Amino acid sequence: MDAKASWKSHVLVLPFPVQSHINPMIQFSKCLASKGLRVTLATTFLLSTSMHAEAGPVRIESLCDDIVEGGGIAKETESHGDRMKRYKEVGAEDLQKLIEKQSRFGYPVKCLLYDSVIPWASNVAKELGLVGASFYTQSCSVNAIYYTIYKGLIPAPIEEPITAVPGLPLIEAEDMPSFVYKIDSYPHILNMVLNQFANMDDADWHFLNTFDKLEDEVVNWLAKQSPTRVLAIGPTIPSMYLDNSMESNNSYGFDLFTQDSNTYMKWLDTKEVASVVYVSFGSLASLSEDQMEEICWALLNCKYNFLWVVRELEEEKLPANFVEETLGMGLVVKWCRQLQVLAHKSIGCFVTHAGWNSTLEGLSSGVPMVAVQQSADQPTNAKFIEDVWIVGVRAKGGENGIVVRYKLENCIREVMEGDRKEEMKRNAVKWKELAKEAVDEDGSSYNNIEEFVTSMLCISEKRSLYYIINSCFLGIQFPNSLPQNSLSIKQNK
């Protein structure tokens, strides 16, 4: 499609304003833009300033100037529920203004692609006559659990193992997302994840950040619950690490934290194949000092080389002199490009909090994992890592939630040199190949994305024809803001 014609098929993308939600949605945005759609991603003012040039053809717009990272608003006295209420009020108003501004500039929005945890965006799409598309940033299995609870098919809190959803293994209470297992812990977040499905039937499309063979049966089950299309389009990670279909697409293009890749990549280059334990707990997890100490001792006792990401705010929790005493054996960094690290030949094990993005990145890189779950969807992801995909082991915490050193040490040893090492590695490589197959030409995710893109272009062509007919027979003039000769671009390609 001619780039000048993309004004006719404009998609506005609205992620929830945290890095773990923005990254998969900005990668999906880049994929859509590479196929000829005009794509604009809207996020808060503070976060929009952190977007890198690697966002490439995706245009960045800001809204909700007083909303800060984490989806909150700069009022420390507000509860989470009050912040979400204000986010809805401010966000809906600013979103509508942004859509109207795009029309004034000659780029009318045809589709609003919104994070599923922002269901009020669906109302905006409906009011403005736009195509509405919901994007789910967590696994299909986790969303299926939330859906069954929202619909009252299973009770909450969960007391009996779940058997109501085809494609799920036997899910015990402790395998549930923490908002369900500990139902009084974060009631407002529980309400948010359940209300993803409040207006599910209003959306024209539902996009799942997974791929068919990874969660085939549960994807098919969830698709039957909606009258509109439910499609797996993942994994949404930079194409350099999968099919390499987009030139120079080697990062998401958005990081809240600074990094120095030369330091850790040069260090990894000095290590033998599959000899390094990579440890990272994502952009949000905050570990206690006791848990940090247990991780330190586990790494010391294992005696493997290790690369550990410890965010700047977490550094003070490290035992005194730990960094200095482990020089050579280990390297502690404030942040890194995780996919770049996971793709390195020296990585033999990924110790992860089992957030969905990290889980997908581990699977897509073919790296066996040790899941040290913290909260949210992580217990369910950890269950799948160990028992369904069989690509790693799960390091469970005690009653206080802390994983003690000897348990973590044993888990790392099992992945690095245990009896099941080869089985886990074979499975990890298998999922890596299937992930690539899904996004490759004629793969399941590739074809699902093509279906959406084609539908968007067809909508644009139909509307163009409508305007041409009215222009010829009713004397209606095109707006001055539209590109000159824009409607003839298709036939002149």
C-alpha positions, 0 to 999 in steps of 0.5 A: 500500500502506498504510504500516502494512502495510509490516512484512509486506514488510521488506527489509534492505539491506547495502552494502559500506561505501564511499561509491561502493557505499552511494550506489546502494544507498541510492537503490535503497532509497529507490525500494523504500520509495516503493513501499510496502516497509519498508526498513532499510539497515545499515552500519558505525557510523561511516558510519551517523552520516554518513547525512543526513535525505534518506535519508527513509523508509529506516531506518538501522541500524549494525553492525560498530562496529569497521569503518571507512570503506573496509571496513577495521578499525581495525588499521593493521597488518592486511593487506587480506585479514585485514581482509576476513576479519575483516569477514566474521566480525564482519559475519555475526554482527552481521547475524544479530543485527540481523535477529533484533532486527528480528523482536523489534520486530515487523518481521521481515525477509523479504529480505536485499538485499546488495552482490554483493562480500559473498557471505557475506551470501547464506549468512546469508539462506539460514540464516535462510530469507530471500529473498536478493537480490544488488546489483551496483554496477559495470557489467554489462560489467565483471561479465561479464568477472569472471564469465568469468574466475571460470568459467575461460572466459577466462584471467587475466592476459589476453593476447588480446583478449576475444571470449567475451562477447556484447555486449562490444566487442573488449576489449584487455588495457589495457581490462580492469579493473586487478585483471585487467590487473595481476593481481598488484597487488591479489590480495585485491581480485581475489579479492573481485570474482571471488568475487561469483559463488561462490554466485550460484545461491543468490540469488533475485534479481540486480540490476544498476545499469544499464539495458537499452538501455545494455548490452542484449546483455550483460545478456541474456547474464549473465541466461542464466548464472543460474537466478534473475532477473537484472534491470537496475534503474538508473540508481540516481540521485536521481529529481529528475535523471531521472523526478522520481517521488519528491518532494524526492529530489535527493540520495543522502543520504550524503556523507563530505565537507562542501560549500557548494553556495551558493559553486559554484552561484552561481559557475556561474550567472555562466558561459555555457552549456556553457563550464565544464569540471567535474573530479572524480575521485571519493571514493577516487582519490588522484592523485600530485603529478605528475599533479595538476601535469599537470592544472593545466597542462592546465586553464591551457593550455585557458583554459576556465572550470573547476570542480575538486573537490580533496578536503581530503587532496589539496589539498597536492598542488596547485602553490603559488598555483594557486588564487589565480592562477586565481581568476575562471577557475577554482574549486577546491572540497573537495566538491560535489553532482555531479549538481547540478553536471552538471545546470547549463547552464554545464557543457560537459565532465566530466573524470572518473576513469570510476568507474561511479557518475560514468559513469552520472551523466554519461550521465544528465545528457547531459554529454560526458566526458573519461575519465582512468582510474585503477584498478579498473573504470575502464579498461573504463568509459573504453573504453565512453565513447569507443568504444561509447556515443561520449559522450567521449574517453579520456585515456590515461596513459603507462608511469607511468600519468600523463596528460601535460598536452598529451594532457589538453588535447587531449582537453578541447579535442576535447570542448569545440570539436572536430570530434566535439563535436556527435556526442558531445553528441547521443549524451550527450543520447540516453543521458540520454533513454533513462535517463529512459525506463528508470526512467519508468512502464512503462520497463524498469527501472521494470517490473523493480523492480515485479516484485520489489516485487510478489513481496515483497508476494505473499510477505507475503500468503501468509505472512499467510494461512498465519498466519490459517489456523493461528490459526483452526484450530490455535489459534496466537496472533500474537506480541504485538509485531506491530501490532494488526489488522495482517493486516486492513489489506489488506482495509480499505484 
